[in-house]
Every structure is written in C-alpha cells, then in structure tokens.
Amino acid sequence: MIQARGNMVRAAGGQLAKAVTIAMRYSAVRHQGFAQDDSSSYRAPERPVLDWQVQRYRLFKQLGLVYALKMVGRWSISALEKSGVYGDLDVATLPLLARTSSAVKALTTYMAAEGIE
C-alpha cells in the first residue's frame, strides 16, 4: 500500500507536469497586449503572454511544485525500500512510513489537482 501511495504521488506530479508543459508552451506562443512603445497603432507588436509577470509567477510556481512532487514520490518509494520491506522488515519504521505516505498522498494529489486547474 505504501508503494502504491508513492506511485500515486509520482503520478500526480506527472499529470501536473503535463499541464504545466502545455501552459508554458501556450504562454510562449500566444501574444496578447501591446508592447510598451510610442506607437498606439493597432498594428503594433504584441507581447507574449509569458512576458507578463503574473503569468510567469503562476507557471513557475507550478513548475517548482512538479519537481517537489516528483522528489517526494521518489523519497517515499526509497524510504520503503530502505525499511526492508522487500527483505528484512524493520517494523519500527513501518507505521511512521505508512502515516507519512498517507498524508503526503492526500496533500500532493490535492495540490496537483489545484495546480492543473
């Protein structure tokens, strides 16, 4: 069960990574708003959406979250392997690992779903 939770955390990070990739590419290609220059013509060049500070903040925040989710998923699975579940079982660390992986799964899947929105 702990390994399944770790895989769910990594999968949530993967889904968020797909969404962030799409949003980054779209923001780099899409142009909106006129550049700051003297010409007030409607033919003036427009700025890429990625040039807007708010857009960069939102996207890079989610990009950082992607890396965090991936690392937490890897940590969860490596902690399971280090506890000796596949060989000599260390019973003392297993309850702590189960509680931690349960809480991390709930938190990270919620954060990924909010980030995809």
Phi and psi in degrees as a GROMACS rama.xvg file:
@    title "Ramachandran Plot"
@    xaxis  label "Phi"
@    yaxis  label "Psi"
@TYPE xy
-66.4844  -38.9242  ILE-2
-66.76  -37.3511  GLN-3
-63.9321  -38.4061  ALA-4
-65.7579  -40.8663  ARG-5
-62.7167  -40.6493  GLY-6
-67.134  -34.1444  ASN-7
-66.7062  -37.4049  MET-8
-65.2662  -44.6836  VAL-9
-64.9123  -37.6221  ARG-10
-67.1547  -38.2509  ALA-11
-63.0204  -40.0528  ALA-12
-64.1302  -37.1325  GLY-13
-66.4333  -41.6459  GLY-14
-67.0675  -39.8211  GLN-15
-66.2813  -35.7847  LEU-16
-62.5533  -40.0177  ALA-17
-62.9297  -44.551  LYS-18
-65.1928  -40.7092  ALA-19
-67.5556  -37.9132  VAL-20
-61.7812  -45.0872  THR-21
-62.831  -45.0948  ILE-22
-65.5903  -39.7573  ALA-23
-64.3671  -46.031  MET-24
-63.8845  -43.1126  ARG-25
-63.6446  -41.5095  TYR-26
-67.5459  -29.8841  SER-27
-75.8711  -30.7523  ALA-28
-90.0092  -38.6034  VAL-29
-73.4178  134.005  ARG-30
-111.757  138.747  HIS-31
-157.467  138.293  GLN-32
82.4145  139.85  GLY-33
-79.2195  148.15  PHE-34
-69.2062  154.74  ALA-35
-78.7801  94.6048  GLN-36
-146.22  -178.591  ASP-37
-77.5732  -22.1234  ASP-38
-79.8269  127.625  SER-39
-103.256  21.0445  SER-40
-74.7047  151.397  SER-41
-72.8364  -9.79269  TYR-42
-92.135  3.14773  ARG-43
-65.8098  148.597  ALA-44
-65.7418  147.943  PRO-45
-101.761  159.152  GLU-46
-88.5408  144.715  ARG-47
-63.8299  148.009  PRO-48
-61.7284  -30.1217  VAL-49
-66.3259  -18.2668  LEU-50
-73.4295  -17.0677  ASP-51
-74.785  132.261  TRP-52
-62.7863  -39.0456  GLN-53
-65.4106  -39.8582  VAL-54
-65.2172  -44.1312  GLN-55
-61.5758  -42.2513  ARG-56
-59.9234  -47.3306  TYR-57
-64.9347  -42.6347  ARG-58
-72.596  -43.4031  LEU-59
-70.4714  -27.7724  PHE-60
-64.2357  -42.9084  LYS-61
-71.2979  -33.7708  GLN-62
-64.2588  -41.1722  LEU-63
-63.5947  -36.9349  GLY-64
-65.3043  -35.4382  LEU-65
-58.6196  -48.8161  VAL-66
-63.418  -38.8016  TYR-67
-64.0256  -43.0935  ALA-68
-64.9489  -41.0487  LEU-69
-62.8042  -42.5584  LYS-70
-68.5319  -37.9976  MET-71
-66.0771  -39.2203  VAL-72
-62.7054  -43.2081  GLY-73
-64.8318  -40.4541  ARG-74
-61.9968  -42.4629  TRP-75
-61.9607  -44.3503  SER-76
-70.3619  -40.1129  ILE-77
-68.5766  -34.7603  SER-78
-65.4874  -35.6774  ALA-79
-64.9968  -42.9569  LEU-80
-67.4563  -36.8799  GLU-81
-69.8117  -27.4485  LYS-82
-72.9344  -10.4357  SER-83
86.5673  27.8209  GLY-84
-65.3942  -30.5089  VAL-85
-87.4706  -0.339654  TYR-86
-147.461  -113.457  GLY-87
-77.6283  109.271  ASP-88
-77.7478  128.028  LEU-89
-97.9588  99.6338  ASP-90
-70.5664  -24.0777  VAL-91
-68.6978  -36.3967  ALA-92
-89.8749  -13.0216  THR-93
-65.1481  -43.3785  LEU-94
-63.4889  -39.1776  PRO-95
-64.0856  -42.1668  LEU-96
-66.3438  -37.401  LEU-97
-66.4059  -44.8091  ALA-98
-64.7437  -43.5375  ARG-99
-64.7215  -45.3879  THR-100
-67.0758  -32.6027  SER-101
-66.414  -45.0848  SER-102
-68.341  -40.7001  ALA-103
-65.3595  -38.6378  VAL-104
-62.0735  -46.0829  LYS-105
-63.9514  -44.0831  ALA-106
-67.0453  -46.5293  LEU-107
-70.8902  -36.6651  THR-108
-68.4971  -35.0644  THR-109
-65.6459  -45.7656  TYR-110
-64.1984  -37.6133  MET-111
-67.374  -41.4571  ALA-112
-64.0787  -40.1939  ALA-113
-67.4002  -36.9477  GLU-114
-68.2596  -35.5798  GLY-115
-68.2961  -34.2617  ILE-116
